Amino acid sequence: MKVTNIRTFLVCPGTSKNWLFVKVETDEGIHGWGECYTQADRDQAIEIHVHQLGRYLAGRSPFNIKHFIFMAYHDFAGKRGAMDLYCAISGIEQAL
C-alpha cells in the first residue's frame, strides 16, 4: 500500500477559528482522516505545511509513521520546529 494523495479541507464553522482536516489517500482506496490544530491567523500557513510535507509521503507506505515524523523534523524542518509545523505533522500523523 502506498500514499497517493494528501488533501486538506479548511472549514469555517462560523466561530473564532477555522478547522483544518487532512485526508491521506492510498492506492488501495483506503484513506485516513486527521485534524490540525489551528489559530485564527495561522490556518493557511499550516495548510501549506501539510501540502509541502505531503510531497515527502507520496509513494511511501502509510505505516511508517515514525519515519515520517523523524524526516519531517530533521530533514524538512532542519530541527527547527514551530507551532505551524507541529500542527501540520500532527494532523498528518492522525490520518496515517
C-alpha positions as CSV (number, residue, x, y, z in Angstrom):
1,M,0.0,0.0,0.0
2,K,1.3,3.4,-0.9
3,V,0.2,7.0,-0.2
4,T,-1.1,8.6,-3.4
5,N,-2.5,11.9,-2.3
6,I,-2.9,14.3,0.7
7,R,-5.9,16.6,0.6
8,T,-6.8,19.4,3.0
9,F,-10.2,20.8,3.9
10,L,-10.3,24.2,5.6
11,V,-13.7,24.6,7.2
12,C,-15.1,27.9,8.6
13,P,-17.6,26.9,11.3
14,G,-18.6,30.5,11.9
15,T,-16.8,30.7,15.2
16,S,-13.4,32.2,16.2
17,K,-11.2,29.9,14.3
18,N,-11.3,27.5,11.3
19,W,-10.9,23.8,11.3
20,L,-8.3,22.1,9.1
21,F,-8.9,18.5,8.2
22,V,-6.3,16.3,6.4
23,K,-7.2,13.3,4.3
24,V,-4.5,10.8,3.3
25,E,-5.4,8.6,0.4
26,T,-3.8,5.3,-0.7
27,D,-3.6,3.3,-3.9
28,E,-5.8,0.6,-2.4
29,G,-8.7,3.0,-1.8
30,I,-8.1,3.2,2.0
31,H,-8.0,6.6,3.5
32,G,-7.5,8.2,6.9
33,W,-8.5,11.5,8.4
34,G,-6.8,13.8,10.8
35,E,-7.3,17.3,12.2
36,C,-4.6,20.0,12.6
37,Y,-4.9,22.5,15.4
38,T,-5.2,26.0,14.0
39,Q,-5.3,29.6,15.2
40,A,-7.3,32.3,13.6
41,D,-4.3,33.9,11.7
42,R,-2.2,30.7,11.1
43,D,-4.6,28.3,9.4
44,Q,-3.4,28.9,5.8
45,A,0.2,28.6,6.8
46,I,-0.5,25.3,8.4
47,E,-2.3,24.1,5.3
48,I,0.7,25.0,3.2
49,H,2.9,22.9,5.5
50,V,0.6,20.0,5.1
51,H,0.9,20.2,1.3
52,Q,4.6,20.5,1.4
53,L,5.0,17.6,3.8
54,G,2.6,15.6,1.6
55,R,5.2,15.6,-1.2
56,Y,7.5,13.6,1.0
57,L,4.8,11.0,1.7
58,A,3.8,10.3,-1.9
59,G,4.7,6.8,-2.9
60,R,5.6,5.7,0.6
61,S,3.9,3.3,3.0
62,P,1.4,4.9,5.3
63,F,2.5,2.5,8.1
64,N,6.0,4.1,8.5
65,I,4.7,6.9,10.8
66,K,7.8,7.2,13.0
67,H,10.0,7.5,9.9
68,F,7.7,10.3,8.6
69,I,7.9,12.2,11.8
70,F,11.7,11.8,12.0
71,M,12.0,13.0,8.4
72,A,9.7,15.9,8.9
73,Y,11.6,17.2,11.9
74,H,15.1,16.5,10.8
75,D,15.1,16.8,7.0
76,F,12.2,19.1,6.3
77,A,12.4,21.5,9.2
78,G,16.2,21.2,9.9
79,K,15.5,20.6,13.6
80,R,13.9,24.0,13.8
81,G,10.2,23.2,14.6
82,A,7.5,25.8,15.2
83,M,3.8,25.6,16.1
84,D,2.7,25.6,12.4
85,L,5.0,22.6,11.6
86,Y,3.9,20.6,14.7
87,C,0.3,21.2,13.9
88,A,0.7,20.0,10.3
89,I,2.7,16.9,11.4
90,S,0.1,16.1,14.0
91,G,-2.8,16.2,11.5
92,I,-0.9,14.0,9.0
93,E,0.1,11.6,11.8
94,Q,-3.5,11.1,12.9
95,A,-4.6,10.5,9.3
96,L,-1.8,7.9,8.8
